[in-house]
Amino acid sequence: MAEYHTSRTSRRTVLLAAALTASCGAPTDRPASAAPPPGCVLTAEAGEGPYYLDLDKVRSDITEGQKGVPFRLDLTLVRVSNGCRPLADAAIDVWHADAAGDYSTGGATFLRGTQVTDAAGRCAFHTIVPGWYAGLAPHIHFKVRPDSGKGTTSQFFFPEPLLRQVYARHPYARRPAPAHPNERDGRYRETGATMTLAPVAEAAGYRAAFTVGIA
C-alpha cells in the first residue's frame, strides 16, 4: 500500500519507476484507435464512490485470478485546455466490482490498479466485465491524477445488449441479472450517453477504447 505521508513529487517518482517494470503493454501491443472526441470535449465527472482505495498499485493486468469475461480497456488522456494534446506521465486509477458484484476490501486488491500514461497519453488495463450490484448500472470507476492541474473522476458504462450476453455466461449466470441493468440507474440516465463504451469482440472477451478529456 502507498505511504500516505509521501510528498506528491516523490510519490509520482515512485509511480513512474514502477511503470517502467509494469508497463501497459509491449511496444508492439498498441491500443485500439481512440481519436479525440469531436469538439475536444471534457469527460463527464462523477463521484468516486465508497470503494476507492489509494493504493498506487501500478499494473496493467488487474484481474488477480478473478473469473469473468476478459475485457481490455485502452485509454488515451488529453488536456482539453491545451488543444486536446496527449497528456503524459499522469496516473490513472481503475477499480470495479467482480462478477458477483463485490469490490475488493479488507486488504484485498483484485480488480484495482494504476497505470501511468506514456508519451502519447495512452495506457491499457486488462480486466473482466464487471458484474451488477444494488440498483446501479454496471460500471468501471476511474480517477485521473495528473502532475499539475485538475484531474477528474468518473465511470464507464456498457451497452445493455452486451451486458445481457455477458450475464448469461459463467460465472455471472449464477445470479439472475436485471432485465435492464442500465436504465434503472439515474447516473446512467444523466451521463450514460457520453460515458458508455463501445466494446468489440476480441478472442474470448471484449476490448474498448476511450479518450478521456480533462480541463
Backbone as ProteinMPNN parsed JSONL, in Angstrom:
{"seq_chain_A": "MAEYHTSRTSRRTVLLAAALTASCGAPTDRPASAAPPPGCVLTAEAGEGPYYLDLDKVRSDITEGQKGVPFRLDLTLVRVSNGCRPLADAAIDVWHADAAGDYSTGGATFLRGTQVTDAAGRCAFHTIVPGWYAGLAPHIHFKVRPDSGKGTTSQFFFPEPLLRQVYARHPYARRPAPAHPNERDGRYRETGATMTLAPVAEAAGYRAAFTVGIA", "coords_chain_A": {"N_chain_A": [[0.848, -1.182, 0.0], [0.396, 2.329, -0.581], [2.559, 4.856, 0.799], [1.176, 7.153, 2.844], [2.133, 9.586, 3.695], [4.001, 10.462, 1.946], [5.499, 12.871, -0.206], [3.934, 14.696, -2.96], [5.606, 14.934, -5.188], [7.699, 13.008, -4.775], [6.144, 10.788, -4.622], [5.044, 10.577, -7.214], [7.402, 10.035, -8.532], [7.916, 7.467, -7.602], [5.73, 6.149, -8.745], [6.285, 6.446, -11.497], [8.68, 5.051, -11.68], [7.819, 2.497, -11.009], [6.168, 2.069, -13.152], [7.918, 1.557, -15.206], [8.571, -1.069, -14.898], [6.177, -2.276, -14.946], [4.636, -1.94, -17.337], [2.115, -0.692, -19.705], [1.914, -2.437, -21.793], [3.63, -4.32, -24.345], [5.861, -2.751, -26.773], [4.896, -3.433, -29.312], [2.311, -4.038, -28.832], [-0.13, -2.35, -29.429], [-2.615, -0.005, -28.352], [-6.176, -0.034, -29.147], [-7.624, 2.111, -31.683], [-8.223, 5.422, -30.58], [-9.407, 8.145, -31.104], [-9.417, 11.69, -30.418], [-12.458, 13.034, -29.071], [-15.157, 14.535, -31.031], [-15.063, 18.071, -31.164], [-13.455, 18.254, -28.979], [-14.064, 17.504, -26.169], [-14.811, 17.744, -22.623], [-14.555, 15.076, -20.276], [-17.359, 13.633, -18.712], [-17.904, 14.138, -15.277], [-18.018, 12.298, -12.15], [-18.805, 11.117, -8.841], [-16.368, 9.389, -6.759], [-17.297, 7.324, -5.259], [-17.85, 4.872, -2.549], [-15.857, 2.952, -2.567], [-13.261, 3.497, -3.381], [-9.751, 3.069, -3.177], [-6.642, 4.268, -2.124], [-4.097, 3.115, -3.492], [-1.935, 3.037, -5.313], [-1.08, 0.89, -6.912], [0.723, -0.157, -9.313], [0.045, -1.547, -12.327], [-0.863, -3.375, -15.267], [-2.49, -5.633, -15.769], [-5.176, -6.35, -13.869], [-6.646, -8.391, -12.822], [-6.072, -10.491, -10.955], [-6.677, -13.236, -10.859], [-9.439, -13.334, -10.85], [-12.514, -14.62, -11.983], [-14.241, -14.287, -15.068], [-15.628, -12.609, -17.986], [-13.132, -11.75, -20.216], [-11.756, -8.456, -20.504], [-10.41, -5.715, -22.155], [-9.3, -2.453, -21.622], [-8.512, 0.361, -23.302], [-7.039, 3.423, -22.883], [-6.795, 6.888, -23.722], [-5.384, 9.841, -22.739], [-6.111, 13.273, -22.733], [-5.449, 16.822, -22.668], [-7.838, 19.151, -22.544], [-7.814, 21.959, -22.437], [-5.479, 22.498, -23.664], [-5.647, 22.207, -26.389], [-6.399, 19.571, -26.773], [-4.131, 17.985, -26.634], [-2.086, 15.065, -26.131], [-1.623, 13.822, -22.796], [1.074, 13.096, -20.91], [2.639, 10.945, -18.41], [0.715, 10.881, -16.368], [-1.115, 9.616, -13.658], [-3.51, 7.024, -13.73], [-6.134, 5.646, -12.068], [-8.011, 2.643, -11.75], [-10.942, 0.872, -10.869], [-13.296, -1.69, -9.972], [-16.284, -3.774, -9.609], [-16.442, -7.365, -9.018], [-17.447, -10.409, -10.782], [-19.589, -11.191, -9.236], [-20.544, -8.862, -8.266], [-19.14, -7.709, -6.192], [-16.739, -5.663, -4.444], [-13.172, -5.444, -3.956], [-12.059, -5.44, -0.687], [-10.884, -4.815, 2.691], [-8.094, -5.359, 2.667], [-7.782, -6.907, 0.389], [-7.009, -6.71, -3.149], [-7.986, -7.153, -5.694], [-9.053, -6.446, -9.045], [-8.298, -3.797, -9.12], [-6.135, -1.123, -9.94], [-3.303, 0.841, -11.129], [-2.121, 2.861, -13.781], [0.454, 4.611, -15.593], [0.374, 7.162, -17.908], [1.783, 7.042, -21.232], [4.082, 8.682, -23.543], [2.326, 9.322, -25.559], [0.017, 9.701, -24.227], [-1.296, 7.382, -23.522], [-2.585, 4.332, -22.046], [-3.264, 0.985, -20.847], [-5.616, -1.352, -19.531], [-6.069, -4.639, -18.359], [-8.703, -6.661, -17.647], [-11.86, -7.832, -16.335], [-15.286, -8.008, -17.48], [-17.371, -6.092, -15.462], [-19.56, -7.223, -12.798], [-23.081, -6.848, -11.863], [-24.666, -4.847, -9.313], [-26.628, -3.841, -6.434], [-28.79, -1.094, -7.152], [-27.606, -0.084, -9.368], [-26.191, 0.822, -12.576], [-23.994, -1.423, -14.234], [-20.505, -0.749, -14.019], [-17.251, 0.778, -14.542], [-15.035, 2.335, -12.488], [-12.919, 5.245, -12.713], [-10.047, 7.278, -12.044], [-8.277, 10.174, -12.676], [-5.065, 11.402, -12.163], [-3.173, 13.912, -12.655], [0.17, 15.402, -12.882], [0.091, 18.164, -12.516], [-2.463, 20.681, -12.321], [-6.042, 20.221, -12.748], [-7.565, 17.077, -12.133], [-9.735, 14.293, -12.831], [-12.669, 12.39, -11.952], [-14.636, 9.599, -12.719], [-16.929, 7.28, -14.348], [-17.166, 4.389, -16.47], [-19.675, 2.989, -18.59], [-21.525, 0.138, -19.905], [-22.951, -1.15, -22.97], [-26.371, -2.215, -22.894], [-27.268, -4.532, -24.438], [-24.867, -5.983, -24.711], [-24.249, -6.48, -22.025], [-26.364, -8.181, -21.306], [-25.739, -10.439, -22.81], [-23.25, -11.135, -21.702], [-23.959, -11.621, -19.004], [-25.322, -13.949, -19.196], [-23.46, -15.852, -19.267], [-20.999, -18.002, -17.675], [-19.053, -16.795, -14.926], [-21.195, -15.206, -14.24], [-23.865, -15.938, -14.587], [-24.698, -17.23, -12.332], [-26.247, -15.652, -10.767], [-29.468, -14.305, -11.193], [-29.767, -11.831, -13.574], [-30.714, -8.321, -13.776], [-33.382, -7.332, -15.985], [-33.043, -4.965, -17.346], [-30.238, -3.664, -16.868], [-29.062, -1.118, -16.957], [-30.909, 1.08, -17.312], [-32.279, 1.452, -14.928], [-30.765, 3.058, -13.347], [-30.112, 6.255, -12.198], [-27.759, 7.721, -12.537], [-26.733, 6.668, -14.876], [-28.674, 7.513, -16.685], [-28.114, 10.197, -16.691], [-25.414, 10.562, -17.557], [-24.834, 8.478, -19.206], [-24.99, 8.461, -22.016], [-22.681, 9.699, -22.924], [-20.661, 8.361, -21.628], [-20.732, 5.659, -22.116], [-19.133, 2.78, -23.151], [-17.873, 1.38, -26.26], [-17.567, -1.564, -26.86], [-15.714, -4.095, -28.671], [-15.673, -7.417, -29.989], [-13.107, -9.616, -28.9], [-11.034, -12.283, -29.087], [-11.862, -14.393, -26.445], [-13.267, -12.48, -25.169], [-13.815, -8.975, -24.775], [-12.967, -5.692, -26.057], [-12.288, -2.239, -25.617], [-11.937, 1.25, -26.448], [-11.22, 4.528, -25.239], [-11.199, 8.072, -25.173], [-10.151, 10.191, -22.749], [-10.917, 13.351, -21.697], [-9.545, 16.028, -19.943], [-9.677, 19.078, -17.984]], "CA_chain_A": [[0.0, 0.0, 0.0], [1.198, 3.529, -0.7], [2.861, 5.596, 2.012], [0.274, 8.273, 2.735], [2.804, 10.833, 4.049], [4.971, 10.764, 0.909], [5.181, 14.088, -0.933], [3.377, 14.463, -4.283], [6.701, 14.765, -6.14], [8.363, 11.721, -4.588], [5.159, 9.748, -4.903], [4.986, 10.424, -8.649], [8.643, 9.382, -8.922], [7.715, 6.046, -7.329], [4.806, 5.649, -9.751], [6.96, 6.363, -12.785], [9.647, 3.96, -11.603], [7.065, 1.246, -11.065], [5.626, 1.913, -14.503], [8.961, 1.018, -16.076], [8.586, -2.524, -14.748], [4.792, -2.754, -15.082], [4.138, -1.079, -18.408], [0.764, -1.016, -20.174], [1.965, -3.373, -22.899], [4.859, -4.3, -25.122], [5.79, -1.735, -27.815], [4.121, -3.872, -30.474], [0.937, -4.274, -28.397], [-0.669, -0.998, -29.469], [-4.037, 0.079, -28.029], [-7.102, 0.225, -30.244], [-7.733, 3.523, -32.023], [-9.033, 6.214, -29.671], [-9.24, 9.519, -31.548], [-10.086, 12.66, -29.563], [-13.868, 13.178, -29.43], [-15.467, 15.753, -31.777], [-15.217, 19.249, -30.338], [-12.487, 18.21, -27.878], [-14.945, 17.69, -25.019], [-14.425, 17.27, -21.3], [-15.213, 13.858, -19.826], [-18.336, 13.867, -17.649], [-17.383, 13.752, -13.973], [-18.919, 11.657, -11.194], [-18.132, 10.828, -7.577], [-15.556, 8.17, -6.762], [-17.995, 6.263, -4.551], [-17.279, 4.469, -1.261], [-14.926, 1.828, -2.672], [-11.936, 3.892, -3.863], [-8.616, 2.868, -2.277], [-5.447, 4.955, -2.616], [-3.101, 2.049, -3.397], [-0.797, 3.212, -6.236], [-0.65, -0.444, -7.314], [0.954, 0.037, -10.743], [-0.008, -2.794, -13.087], [-1.817, -3.356, -16.365], [-3.434, -6.724, -15.521], [-5.696, -6.157, -12.516], [-7.622, -9.447, -12.535], [-5.709, -11.299, -9.769], [-7.326, -14.542, -10.892], [-10.902, -13.25, -10.819], [-13.15, -15.242, -13.129], [-15.199, -13.451, -15.767], [-15.368, -12.396, -19.404], [-11.979, -10.842, -20.335], [-12.023, -7.133, -21.056], [-9.268, -4.806, -22.23], [-9.685, -1.054, -21.708], [-7.447, 1.218, -23.809], [-7.343, 4.816, -22.598], [-5.937, 7.971, -24.173], [-5.652, 11.016, -21.911], [-5.783, 14.533, -23.396], [-5.738, 18.054, -21.935], [-8.732, 19.916, -23.404], [-7.401, 23.361, -22.466], [-4.251, 22.599, -24.455], [-5.91, 21.737, -27.737], [-6.553, 18.115, -26.733], [-2.858, 17.296, -26.792], [-1.92, 13.943, -25.193], [-1.027, 14.152, -21.511], [1.949, 12.01, -20.459], [3.066, 10.843, -17.012], [-0.406, 11.053, -15.454], [-1.588, 8.354, -13.071], [-4.933, 6.719, -13.879], [-6.587, 4.538, -11.221], [-9.227, 1.962, -12.201], [-11.444, -0.125, -9.913], [-14.68, -2.085, -10.243], [-16.774, -4.972, -8.94], [-16.188, -8.649, -9.679], [-18.609, -10.98, -11.462], [-20.68, -11.301, -8.275], [-20.931, -7.525, -7.838], [-18.417, -7.344, -4.97], [-15.464, -4.963, -4.556], [-12.12, -5.897, -3.052], [-11.938, -4.635, 0.534], [-10.229, -5.524, 3.784], [-6.748, -5.797, 2.311], [-7.769, -7.489, -0.956], [-6.733, -5.681, -4.161], [-8.371, -7.583, -7.039], [-9.773, -5.521, -9.919], [-7.836, -2.437, -8.842], [-4.784, -0.908, -10.434], [-2.901, 2.169, -11.593], [-1.169, 2.952, -14.87], [0.961, 5.951, -15.885], [0.266, 7.346, -19.357], [3.043, 7.172, -21.951], [4.274, 9.953, -24.245], [1.141, 9.566, -26.386], [-1.131, 9.801, -23.336], [-2.019, 6.111, -23.549], [-2.325, 3.199, -21.159], [-4.255, -0.066, -21.041], [-5.912, -2.228, -18.396], [-6.617, -5.96, -18.67], [-9.563, -6.985, -16.521], [-13.048, -8.578, -16.741], [-16.506, -7.207, -17.471], [-17.871, -6.089, -14.081], [-20.901, -7.7, -12.51], [-24.031, -5.838, -11.408], [-24.997, -4.87, -7.887], [-27.584, -2.847, -5.946], [-29.664, -0.589, -8.201], [-26.747, 0.72, -10.223], [-25.736, 0.271, -13.85], [-22.627, -1.947, -14.142], [-19.602, 0.33, -14.372], [-15.838, 0.77, -14.16], [-14.596, 3.637, -11.988], [-11.542, 5.665, -12.984], [-9.621, 8.557, -11.448], [-7.084, 10.7, -13.335], [-4.271, 12.217, -11.245], [-2.032, 14.487, -13.365], [1.179, 16.059, -12.056], [-0.367, 19.511, -12.203], [-3.78, 20.96, -12.873], [-7.18, 19.46, -12.238], [-7.823, 15.754, -12.669], [-11.164, 14.001, -12.92], [-13.139, 11.079, -11.502], [-15.876, 9.267, -13.406], [-17.075, 5.848, -14.571], [-17.59, 3.922, -17.784], [-20.789, 2.063, -18.633], [-21.521, -0.833, -21.0], [-24.251, -1.275, -23.647], [-27.206, -3.255, -22.298], [-27.252, -5.814, -25.174], [-23.642, -6.708, -24.372], [-24.368, -6.962, -20.653], [-27.266, -9.34, -21.267], [-24.98, -11.583, -23.33], [-22.221, -11.491, -20.717], [-24.552, -12.139, -17.774], [-25.836, -15.297, -19.466], [-22.29, -16.729, -19.258], [-20.359, -18.293, -16.402], [-19.764, -17.114, -13.677], [-22.24, -14.222, -13.976], [-25.192, -16.553, -14.626], [-25.052, -17.772, -11.017], [-27.266, -14.747, -10.214], [-30.365, -13.773, -12.238], [-29.462, -10.425, -13.808], [-31.877, -7.472, -14.095], [-33.721, -7.293, -17.411], [-32.475, -3.72, -17.88], [-29.27, -3.297, -15.841], [-28.637, 0.283, -17.037], [-31.961, 2.094, -17.267], [-32.772, 1.653, -13.56], [-29.773, 3.874, -12.645], [-30.194, 7.662, -12.545], [-26.451, 8.189, -13.02], [-26.623, 6.279, -16.272], [-29.55, 8.381, -17.467], [-27.509, 11.524, -16.757], [-24.13, 10.612, -18.273], [-24.621, 7.241, -19.955], [-24.819, 8.682, -23.454], [-21.303, 10.091, -23.223], [-19.694, 7.527, -20.921], [-20.908, 4.253, -22.456], [-18.088, 2.269, -24.031], [-18.31, 0.682, -27.48], [-16.671, -2.724, -26.945], [-15.717, -5.003, -29.825], [-15.255, -8.757, -29.585], [-11.692, -9.94, -29.048], [-10.8, -13.606, -28.521], [-12.982, -14.858, -25.636], [-13.848, -11.361, -24.452], [-14.084, -7.725, -25.466], [-11.97, -4.637, -25.967], [-12.854, -0.934, -25.916], [-11.035, 2.382, -26.331], [-11.903, 5.768, -24.869], [-10.349, 9.227, -24.958], [-10.559, 10.949, -21.567], [-10.508, 14.739, -21.787], [-9.589, 16.751, -18.677], [-9.538, 20.526, -18.163]], "C_chain_A": [[0.879, 1.225, 0.0], [1.451, 4.138, 0.662], [2.107, 6.91, 1.94], [0.921, 9.601, 3.105], [3.887, 11.191, 3.049], [4.549, 12.014, 0.162], [4.667, 13.739, -2.321], [4.48, 14.19, -5.286], [7.351, 13.403, -5.998], [7.414, 10.579, -4.888], [5.055, 9.502, -6.398], [6.257, 9.756, -9.168], [8.534, 7.882, -8.723], [6.804, 5.433, -8.388], [5.487, 5.462, -11.093], [7.973, 5.234, -12.795], [8.951, 2.616, -11.695], [6.537, 0.995, -12.469], [6.65, 1.34, -15.463], [8.991, -0.502, -16.032], [7.18, -3.119, -14.85], [4.101, -1.918, -16.139], [2.792, -1.561, -18.909], [0.794, -1.914, -21.39], [3.281, -3.281, -23.626], [4.737, -3.284, -26.238], [4.954, -2.142, -29.013], [2.651, -4.103, -30.139], [0.225, -2.934, -28.305], [-2.15, -1.009, -29.136], [-4.883, 0.308, -29.272], [-7.206, 1.725, -30.474], [-8.652, 4.24, -31.054], [-8.834, 7.68, -30.005], [-9.944, 10.47, -30.596], [-11.531, 12.867, -30.014], [-14.112, 14.473, -30.183], [-15.65, 16.936, -30.837], [-14.295, 19.26, -29.135], [-13.196, 18.413, -26.537], [-14.345, 17.161, -23.722], [-15.188, 15.994, -20.975], [-16.155, 14.184, -18.672], [-17.798, 13.339, -16.328], [-18.462, 13.096, -13.119], [-18.119, 11.368, -9.932], [-17.374, 9.512, -7.622], [-16.211, 7.035, -6.006], [-17.271, 5.834, -3.282], [-16.161, 3.439, -1.361], [-13.548, 2.203, -3.211], [-10.885, 3.658, -2.776], [-7.379, 3.487, -2.904], [-4.261, 4.004, -2.49], [-1.832, 2.306, -4.202], [-0.218, 1.855, -6.633], [-0.507, -0.456, -8.832], [1.017, -1.305, -11.454], [-1.055, -2.652, -14.182], [-2.887, -4.425, -16.176], [-3.897, -6.636, -14.072], [-6.601, -7.306, -12.06], [-7.338, -10.214, -11.24], [-6.49, -12.6, -9.718], [-8.834, -14.515, -10.84], [-11.494, -13.809, -12.113], [-14.169, -14.292, -13.753], [-14.822, -13.322, -17.234], [-14.232, -11.383, -19.541], [-12.363, -9.524, -21.0], [-10.757, -6.294, -21.012], [-9.778, -3.387, -22.446], [-8.47, -0.224, -22.103], [-7.845, 2.676, -23.605], [-6.318, 5.747, -23.235], [-6.342, 9.215, -23.405], [-5.203, 12.277, -22.637], [-6.168, 15.698, -22.495], [-6.554, 18.961, -22.863], [-8.279, 21.36, -23.545], [-6.126, 23.587, -23.267], [-4.452, 22.016, -25.855], [-6.047, 20.24, -27.855], [-5.236, 17.395, -27.044], [-2.735, 16.177, -25.761], [-1.195, 14.385, -23.928], [-0.238, 12.954, -20.992], [2.172, 12.07, -18.95], [1.96, 11.166, -16.011], [-0.846, 9.689, -14.941], [-3.087, 8.214, -13.3], [-5.242, 5.486, -13.04], [-7.875, 3.961, -11.803], [-9.645, 0.973, -11.117], [-12.899, -0.441, -10.23], [-15.02, -3.391, -9.54], [-16.425, -6.23, -9.726], [-17.477, -9.181, -10.304], [-19.822, -11.104, -10.553], [-21.147, -9.948, -7.757], [-20.244, -7.056, -6.578], [-17.106, -6.634, -5.29], [-14.441, -5.569, -3.61], [-11.995, -4.908, -1.898], [-11.157, -5.436, 1.562], [-8.86, -6.071, 3.456], [-6.658, -6.468, 0.956], [-7.606, -6.376, -1.992], [-7.171, -6.088, -5.565], [-9.218, -6.515, -7.729], [-9.543, -4.066, -9.531], [-6.43, -2.287, -9.408], [-4.575, 0.509, -10.922], [-1.957, 2.009, -12.77], [-0.747, 4.407, -15.029], [0.988, 6.107, -17.402], [1.641, 7.55, -20.006], [3.099, 8.51, -22.688], [3.089, 10.321, -25.125], [-0.13, 9.667, -25.548], [-1.905, 8.516, -23.178], [-1.649, 5.181, -22.396], [-3.439, 2.185, -21.371], [-4.405, -0.897, -19.773], [-6.524, -3.522, -18.902], [-7.405, -6.425, -17.45], [-10.7, -7.896, -16.984], [-14.226, -7.605, -16.803], [-17.084, -7.249, -16.054], [-19.266, -6.668, -13.957], [-21.79, -6.569, -12.02], [-24.214, -5.947, -9.901], [-25.975, -3.74, -7.575], [-28.518, -2.406, -7.069], [-28.904, 0.213, -9.223], [-26.424, 0.021, -11.54], [-24.313, -0.255, -13.677], [-21.63, -0.915, -14.693], [-18.168, 0.027, -13.961], [-15.477, 2.187, -13.723], [-13.195, 3.96, -12.51], [-11.291, 7.045, -12.396], [-8.315, 8.966, -12.107], [-6.375, 11.636, -12.37], [-3.04, 12.757, -11.986], [-1.052, 15.127, -12.396], [0.741, 17.444, -11.612], [-1.713, 19.743, -12.86], [-4.824, 20.011, -12.325], [-7.299, 18.103, -12.917], [-9.323, 15.549, -12.819], [-11.44, 12.604, -12.39], [-14.474, 10.798, -12.18], [-16.01, 7.752, -13.504], [-17.526, 5.582, -15.996], [-18.748, 2.951, -17.623], [-20.646, 1.145, -19.847], [-22.882, -0.866, -21.67], [-25.063, -2.429, -23.057], [-27.214, -4.56, -23.091], [-26.011, -6.643, -24.854], [-23.741, -7.28, -22.963], [-25.269, -8.188, -20.564], [-26.567, -10.592, -21.796], [-23.97, -12.071, -22.302], [-22.843, -12.158, -19.505], [-25.231, -13.489, -17.959], [-24.711, -16.321, -19.411], [-21.787, -16.959, -17.829], [-19.242, -17.283, -16.164], [-20.914, -16.166, -13.354], [-23.617, -14.857, -13.831], [-25.586, -17.199, -13.301], [-26.12, -16.914, -10.336], [-28.161, -14.264, -11.354], [-30.126, -12.268, -12.385], [-30.73, -9.627, -14.072], [-32.131, -7.46, -15.599], [-33.109, -6.072, -18.091], [-31.481, -3.17, -16.859], [-28.844, -1.839, -15.857], [-29.754, 1.271, -16.709], [-32.5, 2.356, -15.864], [-31.907, 2.621, -12.773], [-29.844, 5.326, -13.127], [-28.881, 8.22, -13.057], [-26.274, 7.842, -14.491], [-27.491, 7.181, -17.15], [-28.953, 9.772, -17.643], [-26.275, 11.568, -17.648], [-23.897, 9.408, -19.177], [-24.356, 7.448, -21.428], [-23.376, 8.999, -23.808], [-20.268, 9.154, -22.62], [-19.889, 6.029, -21.171], [-19.846, 3.838, -23.465], [-18.704, 1.599, -25.26], [-17.405, -0.529, -27.686], [-16.817, -3.484, -28.261], [-15.204, -6.352, -29.333], [-13.767, -8.951, -29.836], [-11.419, -11.249, -28.328], [-12.037, -14.046, -27.723], [-13.69, -13.722, -24.917], [-14.089, -10.158, -25.335], [-12.946, -6.734, -25.227], [-12.637, -3.313, -26.327], [-11.795, 0.138, -25.707], [-11.839, 3.628, -26.007], [-10.876, 6.863, -24.681], [-10.917, 10.044, -23.813], [-10.024, 12.372, -21.697], [-10.648, 15.434, -20.437], [-9.283, 18.223, -18.93], [-8.071, 20.945, -18.23]], "O_chain_A": [[1.993, 1.186, 0.521], [0.653, 3.961, 1.583], [2.377, 7.716, 1.05], [0.33, 10.653, 2.86], [4.631, 12.144, 3.279], [3.358, 12.207, -0.086], [4.914, 12.642, -2.822], [4.333, 13.321, -6.145], [7.54, 12.706, -6.994], [7.835, 9.521, -5.355], [4.985, 8.351, -6.828], [6.205, 8.995, -10.134], [8.995, 7.105, -9.559], [7.065, 4.333, -8.876], [5.295, 4.443, -11.755], [8.117, 4.534, -13.798], [9.427, 1.705, -12.372], [6.465, -0.148, -12.921], [6.278, 0.696, -16.444], [9.386, -1.151, -17.001], [7.021, -4.34, -14.841], [3.096, -1.263, -15.864], [2.361, -2.672, -18.6], [-0.261, -2.135, -21.984], [3.977, -2.269, -23.535], [3.617, -2.963, -26.636], [4.359, -1.287, -29.668], [1.835, -4.335, -31.031], [0.001, -2.433, -27.204], [-2.878, -1.902, -29.572], [-4.397, 0.773, -30.302], [-6.916, 2.519, -29.579], [-9.732, 3.744, -30.733], [-8.157, 8.392, -29.264], [-10.968, 10.108, -30.017], [-11.805, 12.877, -31.215], [-13.359, 15.43, -30.005], [-16.326, 16.813, -29.816], [-14.349, 20.195, -28.336], [-12.943, 19.402, -25.848], [-13.499, 16.266, -23.72], [-16.348, 15.851, -21.362], [-15.792, 14.926, -17.759], [-17.292, 12.218, -16.265], [-19.656, 13.306, -13.331], [-16.888, 11.374, -9.959], [-17.69, 8.628, -8.418], [-15.75, 5.897, -6.085], [-16.205, 6.361, -2.966], [-15.569, 3.082, -0.343], [-12.738, 1.315, -3.476], [-11.093, 3.998, -1.611], [-7.095, 3.259, -4.08], [-3.509, 4.064, -1.518], [-0.759, 1.843, -3.818], [1.001, 1.692, -6.685], [-1.467, -0.724, -9.555], [1.925, -2.103, -11.219], [-2.018, -1.899, -14.038], [-4.068, -4.158, -16.396], [-3.103, -6.826, -13.152], [-7.253, -7.202, -11.021], [-8.269, -10.551, -10.508], [-6.921, -13.022, -8.645], [-9.463, -15.572, -10.791], [-11.019, -13.498, -13.205], [-14.876, -13.577, -13.042], [-13.808, -13.867, -17.67], [-14.347, -10.266, -19.035], [-13.175, -9.483, -21.924], [-10.113, -6.174, -19.971], [-10.588, -3.14, -23.34], [-7.511, -0.115, -21.339], [-8.881, 3.111, -24.107], [-5.128, 5.437, -23.285], [-7.51, 9.603, -23.416], [-4.067, 12.36, -23.103], [-7.078, 15.593, -21.673], [-6.029, 19.48, -23.848], [-8.344, 21.931, -24.633], [-5.737, 24.728, -23.52], [-3.545, 21.411, -26.426], [-5.832, 19.686, -28.933], [-5.236, 16.322, -27.646], [-3.222, 16.315, -24.639], [-0.281, 15.208, -23.973], [-0.818, 11.916, -20.67], [1.932, 13.091, -18.304], [2.239, 11.67, -14.923], [-0.936, 8.727, -15.704], [-3.845, 9.161, -13.092], [-4.683, 4.413, -13.269], [-8.728, 4.702, -12.29], [-8.797, 0.313, -10.515], [-13.645, 0.42, -10.696], [-14.153, -4.035, -8.949], [-16.152, -6.18, -10.925], [-18.484, -8.476, -10.346], [-20.957, -11.122, -11.029], [-22.038, -9.88, -6.911], [-20.703, -6.104, -5.945], [-16.441, -6.953, -6.275], [-14.8, -6.141, -2.581], [-11.844, -3.703, -2.104], [-10.812, -6.595, 1.331], [-8.499, -7.15, 3.926], [-5.56, -6.595, 0.413], [-8.011, -5.238, -1.754], [-6.775, -5.445, -6.537], [-9.984, -5.79, -7.095], [-10.441, -3.227, -9.598], [-5.631, -3.222, -9.356], [-5.522, 1.274, -11.106], [-1.093, 1.132, -12.766], [-1.481, 5.322, -14.656], [1.563, 5.274, -18.102], [2.54, 8.147, -19.413], [2.249, 9.373, -22.473], [2.868, 11.498, -25.408], [-1.232, 9.714, -26.095], [-3.057, 8.54, -22.744], [-0.547, 5.244, -21.851], [-4.448, 2.493, -22.006], [-3.441, -1.113, -19.039], [-7.395, -3.506, -19.771], [-6.854, -6.567, -16.359], [-10.522, -8.659, -17.933], [-14.166, -6.51, -16.243], [-17.27, -8.333, -15.5], [-20.06, -6.611, -14.897], [-21.314, -5.457, -11.787], [-23.955, -6.988, -9.297], [-26.127, -2.802, -8.358], [-28.986, -3.234, -7.85], [-29.467, 1.09, -9.878], [-26.386, -1.207, -11.613], [-23.498, 0.403, -13.032], [-21.891, -0.285, -15.718], [-17.908, -0.858, -13.145], [-15.601, 3.13, -14.504], [-12.383, 3.06, -12.724], [-12.201, 7.864, -12.27], [-7.35, 8.202, -12.103], [-6.987, 12.551, -11.82], [-1.979, 12.134, -11.952], [-1.383, 15.369, -11.235], [0.987, 17.851, -10.477], [-2.062, 19.08, -13.836], [-4.523, 19.114, -11.537], [-7.151, 17.996, -14.135], [-10.085, 16.51, -12.921], [-10.559, 11.745, -12.38], [-15.348, 11.665, -12.213], [-15.292, 7.019, -12.825], [-18.168, 6.413, -16.639], [-18.807, 2.188, -16.658], [-19.777, 1.34, -20.696], [-23.89, -0.633, -21.002], [-24.516, -3.49, -22.755], [-27.17, -5.625, -22.476], [-26.092, -7.866, -24.74], [-23.363, -8.428, -22.727], [-24.971, -9.128, -19.828], [-26.786, -11.687, -21.278], [-23.848, -13.271, -22.06], [-22.319, -13.159, -19.019], [-25.667, -14.105, -16.987], [-24.962, -17.523, -19.497], [-22.112, -16.209, -16.909], [-18.536, -16.935, -17.11], [-21.546, -16.301, -12.306], [-24.443, -14.384, -13.051], [-26.714, -17.673, -13.168], [-26.817, -17.384, -9.437], [-27.647, -13.849, -12.392], [-30.271, -11.519, -11.419], [-31.722, -10.184, -14.543], [-31.196, -7.566, -16.391], [-32.71, -6.128, -19.254], [-31.836, -2.3, -16.064], [-28.309, -1.355, -14.86], [-29.559, 2.193, -15.917], [-33.123, 3.393, -15.636], [-32.258, 2.982, -11.65], [-29.66, 5.601, -14.313], [-28.876, 9.099, -13.919], [-25.728, 8.633, -15.26], [-27.076, 7.567, -18.243], [-29.246, 10.455, -18.625], [-26.105, 12.513, -18.417], [-22.866, 9.328, -19.844], [-23.587, 6.702, -22.034], [-22.898, 8.611, -24.874], [-19.115, 9.149, -23.052], [-19.264, 5.212, -20.495], [-19.684, 4.473, -24.507], [-19.896, 1.294, -25.288], [-16.566, -0.527, -28.586], [-17.884, -3.513, -28.874], [-14.412, -6.428, -28.393], [-13.233, -8.509, -30.853], [-11.551, -11.33, -27.107], [-13.142, -14.069, -28.266], [-14.613, -13.963, -24.139], [-14.51, -10.285, -26.485], [-12.103, -6.905, -24.346], [-13.461, -3.263, -27.241], [-10.877, -0.026, -24.903], [-12.983, 3.775, -26.435], [-9.811, 6.636, -24.106], [-12.042, 10.537, -23.897], [-8.814, 12.574, -21.796], [-11.728, 15.437, -19.846], [-8.705, 18.577, -19.958], [-7.773, 22.13, -18.379]]}, "name": "protein", "num_of_chains": 1, "seq": "MAEYHTSRTSRRTVLLAAALTASCGAPTDRPASAAPPPGCVLTAEAGEGPYYLDLDKVRSDITEGQKGVPFRLDLTLVRVSNGCRPLADAAIDVWHADAAGDYSTGGATFLRGTQVTDAAGRCAFHTIVPGWYAGLAPHIHFKVRPDSGKGTTSQFFFPEPLLRQVYARHPYARRPAPAHPNERDGRYRETGATMTLAPVAEAAGYRAAFTVGIA"}
